[in-house]
Amino acid sequence: MDDPTLLFPIMFILFLLTLCIWGYLCEKKEWNKGFAPCGTRWKCFDVDSQGGLGYACECPEHHCIWISYHHIVKEVGDGRVI
Ligand SMILES: [Zn+2]
């Protein structure tokens, strides 16, 4: 493990992992257990070509989020928020 050429790929992988975890935590915070900032439930309105789930609320402000980590949504329980 003293080979310095290994250091860059390891750092790169750690960097990617950090990005993934950060993205996951951000989406989880936005998802807010299925509720928009206004207190109404998110409703799925679209799925993009990469599998991201688009959610919007029904309040006049039309809050909107995109979820790419699907298991965040499944944490709600019966998964019937869609
Ligand atoms: Zn709203």
PDB file of the backbone (N, CA, C, O) and the ligand in Angstrom, with CONECT records:
HET     ZN  A 101       1
ATOM      1  N   MET A   1       0.819  -1.214   0.000  1.00  0.00           N
ATOM      2  CA  MET A   1       0.000   0.000   0.000  1.00  0.00           C
ATOM      3  C   MET A   1       0.853   1.263   0.000  1.00  0.00           C
ATOM      4  O   MET A   1       0.322   2.368   0.118  1.00  0.00           O
ATOM      5  N   ASP A   2       2.201   1.109  -0.135  1.00  0.00           N
ATOM      6  CA  ASP A   2       3.042   2.296  -0.129  1.00  0.00           C
ATOM      7  C   ASP A   2       3.211   2.894  -1.520  1.00  0.00           C
ATOM      8  O   ASP A   2       3.923   3.881  -1.703  1.00  0.00           O
ATOM      9  N   ASP A   3       2.544   2.281  -2.501  1.00  0.00           N
ATOM     10  CA  ASP A   3       2.668   2.756  -3.876  1.00  0.00           C
ATOM     11  C   ASP A   3       1.921   4.078  -4.051  1.00  0.00           C
ATOM     12  O   ASP A   3       0.697   4.112  -3.925  1.00  0.00           O
ATOM     13  N   PRO A   4       2.638   5.163  -4.339  1.00  0.00           N
ATOM     14  CA  PRO A   4       1.971   6.480  -4.454  1.00  0.00           C
ATOM     15  C   PRO A   4       1.018   6.566  -5.637  1.00  0.00           C
ATOM     16  O   PRO A   4       0.141   7.430  -5.651  1.00  0.00           O
ATOM     17  N   THR A   5       1.166   5.690  -6.634  1.00  0.00           N
ATOM     18  CA  THR A   5       0.253   5.738  -7.780  1.00  0.00           C
ATOM     19  C   THR A   5      -1.149   5.288  -7.391  1.00  0.00           C
ATOM     20  O   THR A   5      -2.112   5.556  -8.110  1.00  0.00           O
ATOM     21  N   LEU A   6      -1.266   4.601  -6.252  1.00  0.00           N
ATOM     22  CA  LEU A   6      -2.579   4.168  -5.782  1.00  0.00           C
ATOM     23  C   LEU A   6      -3.343   5.298  -5.098  1.00  0.00           C
ATOM     24  O   LEU A   6      -4.566   5.246  -4.961  1.00  0.00           O
ATOM     25  N   LEU A   7      -2.615   6.299  -4.679  1.00  0.00           N
ATOM     26  CA  LEU A   7      -3.213   7.360  -3.877  1.00  0.00           C
ATOM     27  C   LEU A   7      -4.290   8.115  -4.651  1.00  0.00           C
ATOM     28  O   LEU A   7      -5.362   8.392  -4.113  1.00  0.00           O
ATOM     29  N   PHE A   8      -4.013   8.443  -5.895  1.00  0.00           N
ATOM     30  CA  PHE A   8      -4.972   9.249  -6.663  1.00  0.00           C
ATOM     31  C   PHE A   8      -6.317   8.538  -6.849  1.00  0.00           C
ATOM     32  O   PHE A   8      -7.363   9.115  -6.552  1.00  0.00           O
ATOM     33  N   PRO A   9      -6.299   7.276  -7.344  1.00  0.00           N
ATOM     34  CA  PRO A   9      -7.606   6.590  -7.485  1.00  0.00           C
ATOM     35  C   PRO A   9      -8.347   6.456  -6.175  1.00  0.00           C
ATOM     36  O   PRO A   9      -9.573   6.560  -6.146  1.00  0.00           O
ATOM     37  N   ILE A  10      -7.630   6.228  -5.096  1.00  0.00           N
ATOM     38  CA  ILE A  10      -8.295   6.092  -3.792  1.00  0.00           C
ATOM     39  C   ILE A  10      -8.943   7.412  -3.390  1.00  0.00           C
ATOM     40  O   ILE A  10     -10.083   7.443  -2.927  1.00  0.00           O
ATOM     41  N   MET A  11      -8.198   8.503  -3.575  1.00  0.00           N
ATOM     42  CA  MET A  11      -8.746   9.826  -3.260  1.00  0.00           C
ATOM     43  C   MET A  11      -9.971  10.118  -4.126  1.00  0.00           C
ATOM     44  O   MET A  11     -10.961  10.682  -3.660  1.00  0.00           O
ATOM     45  N   PHE A  12      -9.879   9.722  -5.392  1.00  0.00           N
ATOM     46  CA  PHE A  12     -10.962   9.978  -6.332  1.00  0.00           C
ATOM     47  C   PHE A  12     -12.232   9.232  -5.923  1.00  0.00           C
ATOM     48  O   PHE A  12     -13.333   9.781  -5.962  1.00  0.00           O
ATOM     49  N   ILE A  13     -12.053   7.969  -5.532  1.00  0.00           N
ATOM     50  CA  ILE A  13     -13.198   7.162  -5.099  1.00  0.00           C
ATOM     51  C   ILE A  13     -13.810   7.754  -3.829  1.00  0.00           C
ATOM     52  O   ILE A  13     -15.031   7.831  -3.695  1.00  0.00           O
ATOM     53  N   LEU A  14     -12.952   8.167  -2.905  1.00  0.00           N
ATOM     54  CA  LEU A  14     -13.454   8.788  -1.669  1.00  0.00           C
ATOM     55  C   LEU A  14     -14.239  10.062  -1.985  1.00  0.00           C
ATOM     56  O   LEU A  14     -15.264  10.349  -1.367  1.00  0.00           O
ATOM     57  N   PHE A  15     -13.736  10.814  -2.958  1.00  0.00           N
ATOM     58  CA  PHE A  15     -14.395  12.049  -3.367  1.00  0.00           C
ATOM     59  C   PHE A  15     -15.786  11.754  -3.941  1.00  0.00           C
ATOM     60  O   PHE A  15     -16.763  12.427  -3.614  1.00  0.00           O
ATOM     61  N   LEU A  16     -15.852  10.730  -4.805  1.00  0.00           N
ATOM     62  CA  LEU A  16     -17.142  10.343  -5.390  1.00  0.00           C
ATOM     63  C   LEU A  16     -18.118   9.867  -4.315  1.00  0.00           C
ATOM     64  O   LEU A  16     -19.301  10.204  -4.338  1.00  0.00           O
ATOM     65  N   LEU A  17     -17.603   9.085  -3.384  1.00  0.00           N
ATOM     66  CA  LEU A  17     -18.440   8.583  -2.286  1.00  0.00           C
ATOM     67  C   LEU A  17     -19.013   9.738  -1.480  1.00  0.00           C
ATOM     68  O   LEU A  17     -20.190   9.746  -1.119  1.00  0.00           O
ATOM     69  N   THR A  18     -18.143  10.723  -1.204  1.00  0.00           N
ATOM     70  CA  THR A  18     -18.590  11.895  -0.447  1.00  0.00           C
ATOM     71  C   THR A  18     -19.697  12.626  -1.192  1.00  0.00           C
ATOM     72  O   THR A  18     -20.690  13.044  -0.596  1.00  0.00           O
ATOM     73  N   LEU A  19     -19.516  12.777  -2.506  1.00  0.00           N
ATOM     74  CA  LEU A  19     -20.539  13.432  -3.324  1.00  0.00           C
ATOM     75  C   LEU A  19     -21.870  12.690  -3.262  1.00  0.00           C
ATOM     76  O   LEU A  19     -22.934  13.296  -3.141  1.00  0.00           O
ATOM     77  N   CYS A  20     -21.784  11.347  -3.348  1.00  0.00           N
ATOM     78  CA  CYS A  20     -22.992  10.522  -3.310  1.00  0.00           C
ATOM     79  C   CYS A  20     -23.717  10.681  -1.982  1.00  0.00           C
ATOM     80  O   CYS A  20     -24.930  10.887  -1.941  1.00  0.00           O
ATOM     81  N   ILE A  21     -22.956  10.583  -0.900  1.00  0.00           N
ATOM     82  CA  ILE A  21     -23.558  10.676   0.435  1.00  0.00           C
ATOM     83  C   ILE A  21     -24.160  12.062   0.636  1.00  0.00           C
ATOM     84  O   ILE A  21     -25.247  12.204   1.196  1.00  0.00           O
ATOM     85  N   TRP A  22     -23.438  13.084   0.173  1.00  0.00           N
ATOM     86  CA  TRP A  22     -23.926  14.453   0.310  1.00  0.00           C
ATOM     87  C   TRP A  22     -25.224  14.634  -0.468  1.00  0.00           C
ATOM     88  O   TRP A  22     -26.176  15.233   0.032  1.00  0.00           O
ATOM     89  N   GLY A  23     -25.259  14.112  -1.698  1.00  0.00           N
ATOM     90  CA  GLY A  23     -26.461  14.203  -2.526  1.00  0.00           C
ATOM     91  C   GLY A  23     -27.627  13.475  -1.882  1.00  0.00           C
ATOM     92  O   GLY A  23     -28.758  13.959  -1.878  1.00  0.00           O
ATOM     93  N   TYR A  24     -27.331  12.304  -1.341  1.00  0.00           N
ATOM     94  CA  TYR A  24     -28.364  11.514  -0.680  1.00  0.00           C
ATOM     95  C   TYR A  24     -28.951  12.276   0.507  1.00  0.00           C
ATOM     96  O   TYR A  24     -30.169  12.344   0.667  1.00  0.00           O
ATOM     97  N   LEU A  25     -28.077  12.848   1.335  1.00  0.00           N
ATOM     98  CA  LEU A  25     -28.546  13.565   2.520  1.00  0.00           C
ATOM     99  C   LEU A  25     -29.364  14.797   2.135  1.00  0.00           C
ATOM    100  O   LEU A  25     -30.351  15.122   2.794  1.00  0.00           O
ATOM    101  N   CYS A  26     -28.950  15.484   1.061  1.00  0.00           N
ATOM    102  CA  CYS A  26     -29.689  16.655   0.596  1.00  0.00           C
ATOM    103  C   CYS A  26     -31.093  16.257   0.138  1.00  0.00           C
ATOM    104  O   CYS A  26     -32.080  16.904   0.488  1.00  0.00           O
ATOM    105  N   GLU A  27     -31.164  15.192  -0.643  1.00  0.00           N
ATOM    106  CA  GLU A  27     -32.474  14.760  -1.144  1.00  0.00           C
ATOM    107  C   GLU A  27     -33.349  14.294   0.002  1.00  0.00           C
ATOM    108  O   GLU A  27     -34.552  14.555   0.017  1.00  0.00           O
ATOM    109  N   LYS A  28     -32.754  13.607   0.958  1.00  0.00           N
ATOM    110  CA  LYS A  28     -33.511  13.115   2.088  1.00  0.00           C
ATOM    111  C   LYS A  28     -34.104  14.277   2.880  1.00  0.00           C
ATOM    112  O   LYS A  28     -35.237  14.211   3.357  1.00  0.00           O
ATOM    113  N   LYS A  29     -33.310  15.344   3.011  1.00  0.00           N
ATOM    114  CA  LYS A  29     -33.768  16.524   3.726  1.00  0.00           C
ATOM    115  C   LYS A  29     -34.922  17.186   2.961  1.00  0.00           C
ATOM    116  O   LYS A  29     -35.925  17.581   3.555  1.00  0.00           O
ATOM    117  N   GLU A  30     -34.766  17.299   1.643  1.00  0.00           N
ATOM    118  CA  GLU A  30     -35.815  17.915   0.811  1.00  0.00           C
ATOM    119  C   GLU A  30     -37.087  17.075   0.834  1.00  0.00           C
ATOM    120  O   GLU A  30     -38.197  17.606   0.875  1.00  0.00           O
ATOM    121  N   TRP A  31     -36.910  15.760   0.808  1.00  0.00           N
ATOM    122  CA  TRP A  31     -38.052  14.842   0.801  1.00  0.00           C
ATOM    123  C   TRP A  31     -38.862  15.020   2.087  1.00  0.00           C
ATOM    124  O   TRP A  31     -40.091  14.971   2.074  1.00  0.00           O
ATOM    125  N   ASN A  32     -38.146  15.228   3.202  1.00  0.00           N
ATOM    126  CA  ASN A  32     -38.791  15.561   4.482  1.00  0.00           C
ATOM    127  C   ASN A  32     -39.900  14.574   4.848  1.00  0.00           C
ATOM    128  O   ASN A  32     -41.007  14.979   5.203  1.00  0.00           O
ATOM    129  N   LYS A  33     -39.594  13.277   4.759  1.00  0.00           N
ATOM    130  CA  LYS A  33     -40.543  12.203   5.093  1.00  0.00           C
ATOM    131  C   LYS A  33     -41.825  12.272   4.274  1.00  0.00           C
ATOM    132  O   LYS A  33     -42.870  11.794   4.716  1.00  0.00           O
ATOM    133  N   GLY A  34     -41.753  12.868   3.079  1.00  0.00           N
ATOM    134  CA  GLY A  34     -42.914  12.867   2.186  1.00  0.00           C
ATOM    135  C   GLY A  34     -43.691  14.168   2.181  1.00  0.00           C
ATOM    136  O   GLY A  34     -44.731  14.272   1.531  1.00  0.00           O
ATOM    137  N   PHE A  35     -43.195  15.153   2.897  1.00  0.00           N
ATOM    138  CA  PHE A  35     -43.946  16.412   2.979  1.00  0.00           C
ATOM    139  C   PHE A  35     -43.165  17.589   2.407  1.00  0.00           C
ATOM    140  O   PHE A  35     -41.969  17.737   2.657  1.00  0.00           O
ATOM    141  N   ALA A  36     -43.851  18.414   1.643  1.00  0.00           N
ATOM    142  CA  ALA A  36     -43.257  19.633   1.098  1.00  0.00           C
ATOM    143  C   ALA A  36     -43.091  20.657   2.221  1.00  0.00           C
ATOM    144  O   ALA A  36     -43.660  20.490   3.300  1.00  0.00           O
ATOM    145  N   PRO A  37     -42.306  21.724   1.973  1.00  0.00           N
ATOM    146  CA  PRO A  37     -42.093  22.746   3.012  1.00  0.00           C
ATOM    147  C   PRO A  37     -43.394  23.375   3.492  1.00  0.00           C
ATOM    148  O   PRO A  37     -43.457  23.889   4.609  1.00  0.00           O
ATOM    149  N   CYS A  38     -44.428  23.342   2.666  1.00  0.00           N
ATOM    150  CA  CYS A  38     -45.710  23.957   3.027  1.00  0.00           C
ATOM    151  C   CYS A  38     -46.573  23.001   3.852  1.00  0.00           C
ATOM    152  O   CYS A  38     -47.621  23.402   4.357  1.00  0.00           O
ATOM    153  N   GLY A  39     -46.149  21.745   3.994  1.00  0.00           N
ATOM    154  CA  GLY A  39     -46.889  20.818   4.839  1.00  0.00           C
ATOM    155  C   GLY A  39     -47.795  19.854   4.079  1.00  0.00           C
ATOM    156  O   GLY A  39     -48.384  18.959   4.686  1.00  0.00           O
ATOM    157  N   THR A  40     -47.917  20.022   2.757  1.00  0.00           N
ATOM    158  CA  THR A  40     -48.718  19.075   1.976  1.00  0.00           C
ATOM    159  C   THR A  40     -47.818  17.942   1.474  1.00  0.00           C
ATOM    160  O   THR A  40     -46.595  18.073   1.425  1.00  0.00           O
ATOM    161  N   ARG A  41     -48.455  16.831   1.103  1.00  0.00           N
ATOM    162  CA  ARG A  41     -47.684  15.676   0.666  1.00  0.00           C
ATOM    163  C   ARG A  41     -47.151  15.857  -0.748  1.00  0.00           C
ATOM    164  O   ARG A  41     -47.821  16.412  -1.618  1.00  0.00           O
ATOM    165  N   TRP A  42     -45.913  15.369  -0.958  1.00  0.00           N
ATOM    166  CA  TRP A  42     -45.379  15.327  -2.313  1.00  0.00           C
ATOM    167  C   TRP A  42     -46.195  14.366  -3.151  1.00  0.00           C
ATOM    168  O   TRP A  42     -46.611  13.309  -2.677  1.00  0.00           O
ATOM    169  N   LYS A  43     -46.423  14.742  -4.409  1.00  0.00           N
ATOM    170  CA  LYS A  43     -47.080  13.834  -5.356  1.00  0.00           C
ATOM    171  C   LYS A  43     -46.215  13.689  -6.592  1.00  0.00           C
ATOM    172  O   LYS A  43     -45.761  14.680  -7.164  1.00  0.00           O
ATOM    173  N   CYS A  44     -45.990  12.452  -7.001  1.00  0.00           N
ATOM    174  CA  CYS A  44     -45.148  12.198  -8.166  1.00  0.00           C
ATOM    175  C   CYS A  44     -45.845  12.700  -9.432  1.00  0.00           C
ATOM    176  O   CYS A  44     -46.998  12.349  -9.683  1.00  0.00           O
ATOM    177  N   PHE A  45     -45.159  13.511 -10.225  1.00  0.00           N
ATOM    178  CA  PHE A  45     -45.765  14.003 -11.457  1.00  0.00           C
ATOM    179  C   PHE A  45     -44.987  13.588 -12.690  1.00  0.00           C
ATOM    180  O   PHE A  45     -45.487  13.700 -13.810  1.00  0.00           O
ATOM    181  N   ASP A  46     -43.747  13.102 -12.492  1.00  0.00           N
ATOM    182  CA  ASP A  46     -42.962  12.754 -13.674  1.00  0.00           C
ATOM    183  C   ASP A  46     -41.786  11.867 -13.295  1.00  0.00           C
ATOM    184  O   ASP A  46     -41.319  11.884 -12.156  1.00  0.00           O
ATOM    185  N   VAL A  47     -41.311  11.083 -14.278  1.00  0.00           N
ATOM    186  CA  VAL A  47     -40.078  10.311 -14.110  1.00  0.00           C
ATOM    187  C   VAL A  47     -39.184  10.666 -15.280  1.00  0.00           C
ATOM    188  O   VAL A  47     -39.588  10.521 -16.434  1.00  0.00           O
ATOM    189  N   ASP A  48     -37.974  11.128 -15.001  1.00  0.00           N
ATOM    190  CA  ASP A  48     -37.125  11.525 -16.135  1.00  0.00           C
ATOM    191  C   ASP A  48     -36.411  10.320 -16.740  1.00  0.00           C
ATOM    192  O   ASP A  48     -36.507   9.205 -16.228  1.00  0.00           O
ATOM    193  N   SER A  49     -35.693  10.562 -17.839  1.00  0.00           N
ATOM    194  CA  SER A  49     -35.105   9.464 -18.609  1.00  0.00           C
ATOM    195  C   SER A  49     -34.057   8.710 -17.810  1.00  0.00           C
ATOM    196  O   SER A  49     -33.747   7.562 -18.130  1.00  0.00           O
ATOM    197  N   GLN A  50     -33.506   9.332 -16.778  1.00  0.00           N
ATOM    198  CA  GLN A  50     -32.497   8.660 -15.973  1.00  0.00           C
ATOM    199  C   GLN A  50     -33.092   8.033 -14.718  1.00  0.00           C
ATOM    200  O   GLN A  50     -32.358   7.572 -13.843  1.00  0.00           O
ATOM    201  N   GLY A  51     -34.412   8.015 -14.627  1.00  0.00           N
ATOM    202  CA  GLY A  51     -35.052   7.363 -13.491  1.00  0.00           C
ATOM    203  C   GLY A  51     -35.296   8.266 -12.308  1.00  0.00           C
ATOM    204  O   GLY A  51     -35.766   7.806 -11.267  1.00  0.00           O
ATOM    205  N   GLY A  52     -34.985   9.552 -12.443  1.00  0.00           N
ATOM    206  CA  GLY A  52     -35.260  10.491 -11.361  1.00  0.00           C
ATOM    207  C   GLY A  52     -36.755  10.699 -11.212  1.00  0.00           C
ATOM    208  O   GLY A  52     -37.480  10.799 -12.202  1.00  0.00           O
ATOM    209  N   LEU A  53     -37.212  10.762  -9.969  1.00  0.00           N
ATOM    210  CA  LEU A  53     -38.633  10.941  -9.710  1.00  0.00           C
ATOM    211  C   LEU A  53     -38.906  12.416  -9.419  1.00  0.00           C
ATOM    212  O   LEU A  53     -38.290  13.016  -8.537  1.00  0.00           O
ATOM    213  N   GLY A  54     -39.843  12.986 -10.179  1.00  0.00           N
ATOM    214  CA  GLY A  54     -40.223  14.376  -9.962  1.00  0.00           C
ATOM    215  C   GLY A  54     -41.433  14.449  -9.046  1.00  0.00           C
ATOM    216  O   GLY A  54     -42.450  13.805  -9.303  1.00  0.00           O
ATOM    217  N   TYR A  55     -41.329  15.228  -7.983  1.00  0.00           N
ATOM    218  CA  TYR A  55     -42.446  15.381  -7.048  1.00  0.00           C
ATOM    219  C   TYR A  55     -42.824  16.841  -6.931  1.00  0.00           C
ATOM    220  O   TYR A  55     -41.965  17.722  -6.925  1.00  0.00           O
ATOM    221  N   ALA A  56     -44.111  17.083  -6.838  1.00  0.00           N
ATOM    222  CA  ALA A  56     -44.603  18.436  -6.634  1.00  0.00           C
ATOM    223  C   ALA A  56     -45.698  18.398  -5.583  1.00  0.00           C
ATOM    224  O   ALA A  56     -46.313  17.357  -5.353  1.00  0.00           O
ATOM    225  N   CYS A  57     -45.940  19.536  -4.946  1.00  0.00           N
ATOM    226  CA  CYS A  57     -47.030  19.608  -3.985  1.00  0.00           C
ATOM    227  C   CYS A  57     -48.211  20.311  -4.652  1.00  0.00           C
ATOM    228  O   CYS A  57     -48.128  20.714  -5.813  1.00  0.00           O
ATOM    229  N   GLU A  58     -49.289  20.452  -3.924  1.00  0.00           N
ATOM    230  CA  GLU A  58     -50.489  21.042  -4.528  1.00  0.00           C
ATOM    231  C   GLU A  58     -50.805  22.420  -3.976  1.00  0.00           C
ATOM    232  O   GLU A  58     -51.903  22.935  -4.186  1.00  0.00           O
ATOM    233  N   CYS A  59     -49.870  23.012  -3.286  1.00  0.00           N
ATOM    234  CA  CYS A  59     -50.120  24.351  -2.765  1.00  0.00           C
ATOM    235  C   CYS A  59     -49.886  25.380  -3.883  1.00  0.00           C
ATOM    236  O   CYS A  59     -49.295  25.038  -4.907  1.00  0.00           O
ATOM    237  N   PRO A  60     -50.341  26.641  -3.706  1.00  0.00           N
ATOM    238  CA  PRO A  60     -50.199  27.651  -4.757  1.00  0.00           C
ATOM    239  C   PRO A  60     -48.741  27.943  -5.123  1.00  0.00           C
ATOM    240  O   PRO A  60     -48.470  28.446  -6.213  1.00  0.00           O
ATOM    241  N   GLU A  61     -47.807  27.635  -4.233  1.00  0.00           N
ATOM    242  CA  GLU A  61     -46.398  27.920  -4.514  1.00  0.00           C
ATOM    243  C   GLU A  61     -45.744  26.871  -5.398  1.00  0.00           C
ATOM    244  O   GLU A  61     -44.656  27.089  -5.931  1.00  0.00           O
ATOM    245  N   HIS A  62     -46.407  25.739  -5.550  1.00  0.00           N
ATOM    246  CA  HIS A  62     -45.895  24.652  -6.390  1.00  0.00           C
ATOM    247  C   HIS A  62     -44.455  24.278  -6.086  1.00  0.00           C
ATOM    248  O   HIS A  62     -43.579  24.398  -6.943  1.00  0.00           O
ATOM    249  N   HIS A  63     -44.216  23.832  -4.879  1.00  0.00           N
ATOM    250  CA  HIS A  63     -42.891  23.315  -4.552  1.00  0.00           C
ATOM    251  C   HIS A  63     -42.614  22.083  -5.396  1.00  0.00           C
ATOM    252  O   HIS A  63     -43.535  21.368  -5.790  1.00  0.00           O
ATOM    253  N   CYS A  64     -41.361  21.844  -5.665  1.00  0.00           N
ATOM    254  CA  CYS A  64     -41.012  20.757  -6.587  1.00  0.00           C
ATOM    255  C   CYS A  64     -39.634  20.198  -6.238  1.00  0.00           C
ATOM    256  O   CYS A  64     -38.706  20.963  -5.977  1.00  0.00           O
ATOM    257  N   ILE A  65     -39.494  18.883  -6.231  1.00  0.00           N
ATOM    258  CA  ILE A  65     -38.181  18.268  -6.008  1.00  0.00           C
ATOM    259  C   ILE A  65     -37.978  17.118  -6.989  1.00  0.00           C
ATOM    260  O   ILE A  65     -38.933  16.574  -7.543  1.00  0.00           O
ATOM    261  N   TRP A  66     -36.723  16.765  -7.186  1.00  0.00           N
ATOM    262  CA  TRP A  66     -36.368  15.593  -7.992  1.00  0.00           C
ATOM    263  C   TRP A  66     -35.594  14.633  -7.109  1.00  0.00           C
ATOM    264  O   TRP A  66     -34.621  15.017  -6.459  1.00  0.00           O
ATOM    265  N   ILE A  67     -36.029  13.389  -7.089  1.00  0.00           N
ATOM    266  CA  ILE A  67     -35.380  12.376  -6.247  1.00  0.00           C
ATOM    267  C   ILE A  67     -34.690  11.350  -7.141  1.00  0.00           C
ATOM    268  O   ILE A  67     -35.334  10.719  -7.980  1.00  0.00           O
ATOM    269  N   SER A  68     -33.392  11.185  -6.962  1.00  0.00           N
ATOM    270  CA  SER A  68     -32.699  10.153  -7.727  1.00  0.00           C
ATOM    271  C   SER A  68     -32.353   8.943  -6.867  1.00  0.00           C
ATOM    272  O   SER A  68     -32.036   7.876  -7.392  1.00  0.00           O
ATOM    273  N   TYR A  69     -32.414   9.107  -5.560  1.00  0.00           N
ATOM    274  CA  TYR A  69     -32.175   7.983  -4.651  1.00  0.00           C
ATOM    275  C   TYR A  69     -33.535   7.425  -4.222  1.00  0.00           C
ATOM    276  O   TYR A  69     -34.141   7.896  -3.259  1.00  0.00           O
ATOM    277  N   HIS A  70     -33.996   6.418  -4.955  1.00  0.00           N
ATOM    278  CA  HIS A  70     -35.371   5.969  -4.785  1.00  0.00           C
ATOM    279  C   HIS A  70     -35.694   5.429  -3.403  1.00  0.00           C
ATOM    280  O   HIS A  70     -36.843   5.502  -2.967  1.00  0.00           O
ATOM    281  N   HIS A  71     -34.702   4.887  -2.707  1.00  0.00           N
ATOM    282  CA  HIS A  71     -35.038   4.303  -1.413  1.00  0.00           C
ATOM    283  C   HIS A  71     -35.395   5.365  -0.384  1.00  0.00           C
ATOM    284  O   HIS A  71     -35.945   5.041   0.668  1.00  0.00           O
ATOM    285  N   ILE A  72     -35.096   6.622  -0.669  1.00  0.00           N
ATOM    286  CA  ILE A  72     -35.561   7.700   0.205  1.00  0.00           C
ATOM    287  C   ILE A  72     -37.088   7.681   0.245  1.00  0.00           C
ATOM    288  O   ILE A  72     -37.706   7.810   1.302  1.00  0.00           O
ATOM    289  N   VAL A  73     -37.681   7.516  -0.950  1.00  0.00           N
ATOM    290  CA  VAL A  73     -39.135   7.522  -1.071  1.00  0.00           C
ATOM    291  C   VAL A  73     -39.739   6.305  -0.383  1.00  0.00           C
ATOM    292  O   VAL A  73     -40.784   6.400   0.261  1.00  0.00           O
ATOM    293  N   LYS A  74     -39.079   5.168  -0.524  1.00  0.00           N
ATOM    294  CA  LYS A  74     -39.606   3.940   0.059  1.00  0.00           C
ATOM    295  C   LYS A  74     -39.585   3.964   1.580  1.00  0.00           C
ATOM    296  O   LYS A  74     -40.302   3.200   2.227  1.00  0.00           O
ATOM    297  N   GLU A  75     -38.771   4.836   2.151  1.00  0.00           N
ATOM    298  CA  GLU A  75     -38.714   4.921   3.603  1.00  0.00           C
ATOM    299  C   GLU A  75     -40.034   5.369   4.211  1.00  0.00           C
ATOM    300  O   GLU A  75     -40.260   5.211   5.410  1.00  0.00           O
ATOM    301  N   VAL A  76     -40.895   5.922   3.387  1.00  0.00           N
ATOM    302  CA  VAL A  76     -42.172   6.419   3.890  1.00  0.00           C
ATOM    303  C   VAL A  76     -43.026   5.279   4.442  1.00  0.00           C
ATOM    304  O   VAL A  76     -43.849   5.499   5.330  1.00  0.00           O
ATOM    305  N   GLY A  77     -42.841   4.074   3.928  1.00  0.00           N
ATOM    306  CA  GLY A  77     -43.570   2.950   4.480  1.00  0.00           C
ATOM    307  C   GLY A  77     -44.187   2.088   3.398  1.00  0.00           C
ATOM    308  O   GLY A  77     -43.505   1.241   2.821  1.00  0.00           O
ATOM    309  N   ASP A  78     -45.447   2.284   3.116  1.00  0.00           N
ATOM    310  CA  ASP A  78     -46.104   1.418   2.141  1.00  0.00           C
ATOM    311  C   ASP A  78     -45.768   1.811   0.703  1.00  0.00           C
ATOM    312  O   ASP A  78     -46.173   1.122  -0.233  1.00  0.00           O
ATOM    313  N   GLY A  79     -45.028   2.915   0.515  1.00  0.00           N
ATOM    314  CA  GLY A  79     -44.595   3.307  -0.818  1.00  0.00           C
ATOM    315  C   GLY A  79     -45.724   3.801  -1.691  1.00  0.00           C
ATOM    316  O   GLY A  79     -45.568   3.838  -2.912  1.00  0.00           O
ATOM    317  N   ARG A  80     -46.840   4.178  -1.131  1.00  0.00           N
ATOM    318  CA  ARG A  80     -47.986   4.585  -1.947  1.00  0.00           C
ATOM    319  C   ARG A  80     -48.102   6.102  -2.086  1.00  0.00           C
ATOM    320  O   ARG A  80     -49.180   6.634  -2.349  1.00  0.00           O
ATOM    321  N   VAL A  81     -46.977   6.783  -1.904  1.00  0.00           N
ATOM    322  CA  VAL A  81     -46.995   8.244  -2.043  1.00  0.00           C
ATOM    323  C   VAL A  81     -47.071   8.639  -3.511  1.00  0.00           C
ATOM    324  O   VAL A  81     -47.502   9.746  -3.832  1.00  0.00           O
ATOM    325  N   ILE A  82     -46.651   7.733  -4.417  1.00  0.00           N
ATOM    326  CA  ILE A  82     -46.617   8.063  -5.846  1.00  0.00           C
ATOM    327  C   ILE A  82     -48.019   8.276  -6.394  1.00  0.00           C
ATOM    328  O   ILE A  82     -48.181   8.561  -7.581  1.00  0.00           O
TER     329      ILE A  82
HETATM  330 ZN    ZN A 101     -46.015  23.686  -1.447  1.00  0.00          ZN2+
END
